[in-house]
Amino acid sequence: MLRTLRRQAGRTIRRLGLLPGGIPDGLGEDEILGDYVIESGAVVFFPDTVENLYQIRQWYGALEQLDGEMGVTIVTQDSRTARAIRSEIDLPVLIVALNRTYSALIRRSRARIAIYVGHSNNNAVGLRSTHVAHIFLAHGDSDKSVSVSNQVKGFDFAFVAGQAAVDRYTSSVLFLDAESHLRVVGRPQLPELSTREDDAATTVLYAPTWEGSQDVNAYSSVKSHGMAIVQSLAADPGLTIVYRPHPRTGASDKSFRDADIAIRAYIETLGERGRIDTSRDAGAAFGAADVLISDISAMCVDWLSQRRPLLITVPAEPEAVPTSPSRMVRVCPRITVEGAATTATLVRQATADESIPAVLEQMAQYYLDGKTGPDAMEAFVRECKNIARLRDEQATRTEGTDDE
């Protein structure tokens, strides 16, 4: 009787959305999936809650392309996440609460590859399956220290953007056979190089990252630099500001949310010279900007697709250092906490420096394999199909089993 009451109480709490942030609600469709067969050749296992939706959203375009080649089904562990994804993309989305349901579902599926977009602890549920090849995508490529993890060895393959990522892994992860484990595909979600029209104002995109969950990944400049940066830019009448905060800003530290709110309020006072961008796709913001100011983050790497000036902040937290090697922080102008009030001057210097275009071209080759968005999309689909073929070859030589 007590066990039944606890189960009913737990389900009520989940239905009312009263779980702490980051915990899947477990309101699955397990009862109707008893004999369901996934016909898709690829499964995306995304067990996270809605606050991490940004991780999978940036892969929607690539997943739609892959769906046209082999079919894609998304599997979640959270009903709120599933509702959001179903409203945003036309792919099958399943909600599986129980590990045994997922194990059986994959065992009888037609899937040949399983794809993961983030380092969720619940990825272990999917990785138990030995019937599919497991591919780690990550939700961005950056010189953050958290961009490399020993967890990558739990996947059969990892897709990376360019040689910079390969160098990160080989210099940081012990016993990793990078040559066989990593596949360079560029960044399929990036817009093509856009041409900026000459006009009176120079548009500066300020796109800081979130504060992170620990000191070693506390790269955000929102609280330490943010207001000084935008006020300095606003003091130059020839500059227009677009503020694009990370969607997780304030998730770990409310003071960063307060700083973000203050910056937004200030931007609102600038009229036509200031704008806040909270769109899901950064492509439009990239196309409209002449300069990016960001923290050590994936935004910097993605911006290289535009070959336009990039300024990177120096974290206020001394433990938040980039991975080694990090060519980007060596060659790009840096903005310290103390120097944030002179940001406009640094922007003017960067836009006037005739050596910048050649440097950015070299960086785009190193970080993005020189690939445009369409080239990277083609590489992504090709590598998924190649790995599916390798999986099929392996399957003819051995029978897989699942660990329950």
Residue, then its C-alpha position, 0 to 999 in steps of 0.5 A: m500500500l505504501r509503495t503504491l502511494r509513493r508511486q502515485a505521489g511521484r507521478t503526480i509530482r512529475r505531472l505537475g512539473l514540480l521536479p527540480g531542474g535537470i531531472p527528466d519527468g519520466l512520463g513515458e509512453d512505455e505502455i504503448l511501445g510494447d511491440y513498437v518497431i523503430e524503422s529508422g536507420a538512426v536514433v537520436f537519444f536525447p534524455d535531457t530536460v527542456e533547459n538543454l533543448y538548445q543542444i539538439r536544436q542546432w542539429y535539427g537541419a542536419l538530422e532532417q538531411l540524414d532523415g532523407e537518407m536513412g530515417v531518424t527517430i528521436v527518443t527522449q526521457d522527458s515529456r516536456t522535451a518531447r512536446a517541444i521537439r514535436s512542435e519544432i521538427d517533423l521527425p518521430v519523437l518517442i518518450v521512454a521512461l524505463n531503461r528496460t523499455y529502451s533496451a527492448l525498443i532498440r533490440r528490435s529496431r531497424a536502427r544502425i546508428a545511435i546519435y548523442v548531442g551532449h554529455s548527459n549522464n543518462n547517455a549510459v542508458g543508450l550506450r548499453s546497447t551493442h546492436v548499434a554504432h554510437i556517435f557523439l556529436a556534442h552541441g558545439d566546438s570550442d576551446k573550453s576545457v569541458s569540450v574534451s572529456n574521457q566520456v568520449k571513449g564511451f562512444d564508437f565515434a565522435f564527430v568534430a569540426g576540424q583539426a583544432a578539435v583533434d589536437r584538443y583530444t590528442s593533447s588532453v585525453l589519455f589512451l584515445d586513438a584519435e585517428s580511428h575514433l574521430r571524424v572531421v565533418g565541420r559544422p553543418q549548422l553554420p550559415e555560408l559566408s555572407t557579404r556585409e553591405d557598406d553602411a554608416a554603422t558597424t554592427v557589433l554582436y556581443a554573444p557571451t556564454w553562460e556562467g558554467s556549473q563550476d570554476v573551471n568552466a566559468y567563462s562568462s563575461v556577463k557579470s564581470h565585463g558585460m555592462a562595461i562592454v556595452q556601455s563602451l560600444a554605446a559611447d561610439p556613435g558609429l557602432t550598433i550593438v546586438y546582444r545575444p545572451h546564452p539561453r542558460t545564462g543564470a541557470s547556475d548563478k542568479s547573479f548572472r541572470d540579474a546582470d543579464i537583465a541589467i544589460r538587456a534594460y540598458i540595450e533597450t535604452l539605445g533605441e535603433r542602436g541596440r537590439i536583443d537577439t534571442s532567436r534559436d538560430a545565430g545565422a541571421a545575427f552572424g549575417a548582420a554583424d561586422v564584429l563578434i565579441s564573445d567568451i571562450s565558447a563555441m560561438c567563437v568557433d562558429w563565427l570563424s565561418q564569417r571570416r570577420p573580426l573576433l574579440i574574446t574576453v579574458p575570464a574573471e575566474p582564474e581557473a577558467v582557462p582554455t584547453s591546450p592548445s588554443r590557437m584562437v586565444r593566442v591570435c585574437p584580441r582579448i578583453t580583460v575585466e580592466g580593459a572592458a571600458t575600452t572595448a570600442t577602441l579595441v573594435r576599431q583597431a580590429t576592423a582597421d587591421e589589414s592582417i586580420p582577414a588572412v589570420l581568420e582564414q587560417m583559423a577557419q581552416y584549422y577550426l572548421d576544416g575550411k568547410t562551408g555549411p553545405d560542405a559540412m552537411e554533406a560530410f555529416v551525412r556521408e560519415c553517418k552512412n559510412i559508420a552505418r555500413l561499418r556497423d553492418e559489416q561488424a554485425t555480420r561477424t558477431e552477434g550483439t547482446d545488451d547489458e540489462 
